Amino acid sequence: MRAIRIHQTGGPEVLKIDEVELPPPGKGEVRVRHHAIGVNYLDTYHRTGFYPMPLPLIPGAEGAGEVVEVGPGVAGFKPGDRVVYAGPPGAYAEERNIGAQFLVKLPRAIDYDTAAAMMLKGLTAQYLLRQTYKVKEGDWILVHAAAGGVGQILCQWGKALGARVIGTVGSADKAKIAKKCGAHHTILYRDEDFAKRVEEITKGEKCAVVYDGVGKATFPASLDCLRPFGTFASFGSASGGIEGFDLGMLGRKGSLFATRPTLFTFMANRALLEKMARDLFRVVANGDVKIRISRRIPLAEAAEAHRALEARETTGSIVLKP
């Protein structure tokens, strides 16, 4: 089968198409034939070595397809089942073996492309909105990169929960997308002091929570957007990691909470994963959250997907098609 592999870390050009022999699924594993593969910023961290991984590596943390074979000890899945997952690297391939604990069955109401585009981002939005800080009706919330893949879901779901959503974006076109996704206010972070604008928009109340997948470029100003006892939830580092965190700053700025949760910690509990997935499937199926797919790219052209993602040319999800 064909797969994209990384033999050395570097730019998008290190993503190479290879012929790979896939063994039968091992104990507890399921073989999945992909119909669609999600592309995420996490994949670029693996490619560059920002998150070091053993090489050679098949990147990609989410996909959707059908079960073609189950390994010893697998219960609950059979050939022909429609499935989707967010899990360990290995998705940039026509087929893969993956631990059954990462798979969930995909409802017929959701197509493969949508599923592959939403699972990692959607589950991330779920744990941010419903667990890291449980958003309540009337809360002011700030979403950085509001026109990106996770940002669009956060805006839509946040609005559905009754929050008042402020989104930061990099251009006027992205502001239109964020507003269409439910942001009540948008801030052009390149042209405006976003902390000052948040204070103006909220009339000094500030936000209950800041959801930040950007990192270095938005810190520490994000803390100035929070009300006393507010929560700074960092979940990504698109502009680089946050360095030299001064814990005392949280006290000086209003007894704030700061956290850096990861999806895979939540997913380690199978019952919790299934609950999170049901929550996500529900809001997508009922239309509260619409998954925008900005580009569909052939698997062999994965390097182009990474270039577009890192250049911030995308205004939604990218899906690779085997």
ABEGO torsion letter per residue (X at the ends): XBBBBBABBEBAAABBBBBBBBBBBBBGBBBBBBABBBBBAAAAAAAAGABBBBOBBBBEABBBEBBABBBBGBBGBBBGBBBBBBBBBGABBABBBBBAAABBBBBAABBAAAAAAAAAAAAAAAAAAAAABBBBBGBBBBBBGAABAAAAAAAAAAAAAGBBBBBBBABAAAAAAAAAAGBABBBBAAABBAAAAAAAAAGGAEBABBBBAAEAAAOAAAAAABBBGBBBBBABBAAEBBBGBBAAAAAAAGGBBBBBBBAAAAAABAAAAAAAAAAAAAAAAAGABBBBBABBBBAAAAAAAAAAAAAGABAEBBBBBX
